[in-house]
Amino acid sequence: MTLAAPFALPQRATPYALTGPALLVFLGLVIIPLGMTVLLSFYDWGQYKGIVPEFTLKNWLEIATDSYFFEIFLRTFRISVLVTLATILIGVPEAYILNRMSPAWRSAFLLVVIGPLLVSVVARTLGWALLLGSTGLVNQGLIALGLISTPLEFMFTETGVVIALTHVLIPFMILAVWASLQRLDPQIENAASSLGAGSLTIWRRVILPQVVPGILSGSIIVFALAASAFASPAIIGGRRLKVASTLAYDEFLNTLNWPLGAAVATLLLVALVLIIVGSNRLVERRYAQVFE
């Protein structure tokens, strides 16, 4: 005769018991802070009275009516789109080459791809600041080659921020596309080649549609991280080239206008969710057969 376990749970309650701790952590570390931030965005603030817990739309109206905020958000999403496109153009072919390598070489180059993620983003961005400066290696090399006569302006420009963020975020695109390529049967390429398709046609009509899920997932990660990045825009862009994250930082810690900073952060989050979900739906509808 066997005895039942003393604290046995009903079978239906087991999944909830197993996911309960993770749900509590998610609520405590994500949902509740986000809710408090949203609530804070509707509070009033004054230079002498500080934060006043009174419901007001003043912060949101200021963002909606001031072209300064529109310009900053437009710059933020423009940089994010350019970084995403750059990582696609560089990362997709690199992931394909990585997938075609022998296992020994693939392991070595995977380490090369993942290695920069082990270095602080601040250290990597400072390295780019040294490279892109007027006396940096990039400008000095171009001058030595006779391609330019005066140094190019990379620091405190969108171009420099895009270059630094592309280097920081490209591993996410490579890994996402490479994971998608693992499901691609190599014999499909051989079949297309035996039917007379050229290399460009095979890539465009056979390989690229199959890796769309990887490109989509990588683009979502890169776009979200680029739009919310702080270290690279703050170091490369400086105070002259503000984006949404540096603007929220300044409102919180410099002007101490926490409600306005919370409104900026909330608007950035909502805009990211809408853009990502919308683009996801469009791509999935266009390549529905790939996602089935």
N, C-alpha and C positions, 0 to 999 in steps of 0.2 A: 504494500500500500504506500503510495507516494503522497506527500503533502504539498499543497499549493504554496507558491512563494508568498511570503507574508505581505508584501506591498505590491502585488501584481496589479497592473493597470488594465482596464478594458482595452480590447484590441483597437477600437476606434480612437481611443485617447492617446495611444502610443505616438503617432506622428506629431500631435500637438505637444506632448511632453518632450519629445526630442528637439523640436524646433523652438520651443519656448525660450530657452536661454539666449539663443541667437536673436530671436525677435525682441527680447528685452534689451539686449545690447544695441540693436538697430534703433529701437525707439529712444533709448537714452543718449546715444551718441550722434544720431542723424535727425530723426523726426522732431524730437523736442527742441534741439537747438535751432533747427530751421523754422519751426513754428514761432519760437521766441524772436528770431530775427525778423520774420514777417510782421509780427505784432509790434516790434520796436519801430518799424518803418512808418507806422501810423501815429507815432508819438510826436509831440511838439518839442522844439528846442530853441533856446535863446542863449546868447553869449553870456548873460549874467545870471539867468535863471536855470541854465542847464537843461537836462531832460525832464520834460513834464509829461506824466502819463495821462494825456488827454487825447482823445481820438481826433485826428486831423488829416486832411489830404494835402497839406501844404508841401510835404516833401515830394509826393508824386506829381503834383501840379508844377512844381519847380523843374523837375526832370522833363516833364512833357512840354513845357513852354520855353525852356532855355535851349537855344541851339548849341550851346557849349556841350551839354550832355549828349545831344544827338551826334555831334562830331566825334566824341570819344567812343560811343558805342559803334558808330560806323567804322572808325579806325580799328576797333577791336575785332569786329567780324571780318573786315577786309584782310587784316593780318592773319586771322585764323583760316580763312579760305585759301590764301596764298600758301600758307604753311601746309595745309592739307593737300593741295595740288602738287606742291613740291615733293612731299613725302610719297605721293602716289607715283609720280614720274620717276623717282629714284628707287623707291622701295619695291615696287612691283617687279621690275626687271631683276633687281638684286635678289628678291625672294625666289624667282624662277631659276636664276643661275645657281642659287644655293641648293635648290631642290634637285638640280641635275648633277651636282657634285658627287663624288664618291664618299662613302660614310666617313672616312678618315679626314678628308678635307672639309666636309660639311661640319664635323664636330669642331674643327679648329676655327672655321669662319663663324659658326654660331657663337663661339666664345668672343670673337671680335665684335659681333653685333651686340651681344648682351653686355659685354664688358663695360661700355660707357655708363650703363645704368647703375653700376656699382660705385660710380664716382658722383659726388654731390653736384647737383645742377648748378649751384652757385660757383663751384670751382670750374666747371666746364664753361659757364658763361663768362667768368673772368678771363679764362683763356681766350675766348673769342674777342673779348674787349682788347686784349693785347694784340691779337692778330689783325683786327679791323681798324685799329687806331691809325692816325695820320702818319705815324712813324712805325706802324706795325709791319709784320712780315708780308702781308698781302699787298699793301701799297708800295712798299720798298721793292718787292719782287716785280710788280708791274712796271715801276719806274725803271728798274734795271734792265728789263726786257725791251724798253722803249715803247711800250704800249700806251702809257700815259705820261704827261709831263708834270702834272700836279697831283697830289694825293686825292683819292676819291673820298667822299663823305659817306662813311658807313656808320660811324657812331652817331647816336641820337637821330637816327633815321629809321623808317619802316623797313628798309632793305636790310639793315644790320639786324633788326629784331627778327625778321623772317629767316635769315641765315642761321642765327643762333637757335631759334626754336625748331627749325628743321633738323638740325643736328641733334638736339635734345630728344625729339619725339620720333625720329625715323625708325628706331628699333621696334616701336609698337606696330607700325605699319608692316615692317618686314616680317615680324613674327606672326601677325594676323594672316597675311597672304600666304606665308609658308605653311601655316597650319591648314589653310584651305587647299593648297596644292597637294597635301598628303592624300586627299581623297580622289585625286585625278589619276586615272589609269594611263600609264605611259603608252600603252598599245593604241590608244585613240590617236595620238600624234602619228604613229607609224601607219595607221590605217588611212588617215587623211593624206599623208605623204604618198602612199601607194596609189591613191586615187588622183594624184596629180596636183595637189594643193601645194603652193609655195610656203616658205617659212613665215612670211608676213600674213598670209591667209590663215595658216594654222594658228598663229598667235591671235589673230583678230577674231576668227570665227569659231575656234575650238577651245583654246586655252582661256582667253579673257572672259567669256561668259561663265565659265566654270568657277573662276576665282572671284566673281562679283561678291559673294557673301563675305569673303575675307577682306576685300577692298572696302566694303561697306562697314564692317566692324572696325577695321583699322581707321577708317575716316572718322567714324563717330568718336573713337578714343582720341585721335589726334586733334580733331576740331575742338572737342570739349576741353582738353588739356591746354591747347593753345589759347582759347578764349579766356580761360581762368588762370593762365600762367602769371606769375608775379615776378620771380627773380630775374628772368631774362629781359622782360620789358623794362624793369626798374634799373638794371645795370646798363644794358645797351641803349635803351631809349632815354633813360635819364628823366629828369623832371620836365623836359621840354616836350616829350612824346608820351603823353598819358594814355593809358588804356583803362578799361573798366576796373580791373583788379587794383591797379595803383591808385585810381581815383577813390575807390572804397577805402583803401589803406589810409590815404591822406585825410579823408573825412573822419575816420575813426581815431587816428592817432595824432594828426596835426591840428585840424580845426576843432576836434572833439565833438563834431556834429554826428553823433552816433545814429540818430534816426535817418538822416540823409544817406549816410554810408550804408545802413541796412536796406534802404530803398534801392540803392544802386546795386547792391549784391543780390537782392531778391529779383530785380528786373533782369539781371544777367542770367540768373538761374532759370527763370521762366522763359526767356528768349532762347537759351540753349536747348531746353526741353522741347519747345515748339519747333525749332529748326531741325533738331535731330530726328524727332518723330515724323515730321513732314517729309524730310528727305528719305528717311527709311521707307515710308509708305510708297513714295514715288519710285524708288529703285526696285522695291519688291514687286510692284505692279508691272514695271517694265521687264523684269527678269523673273516672272512668276514661275516659269518652268524650272529654273535653277533652284529655287527655294522649296520646291515641292519634295 
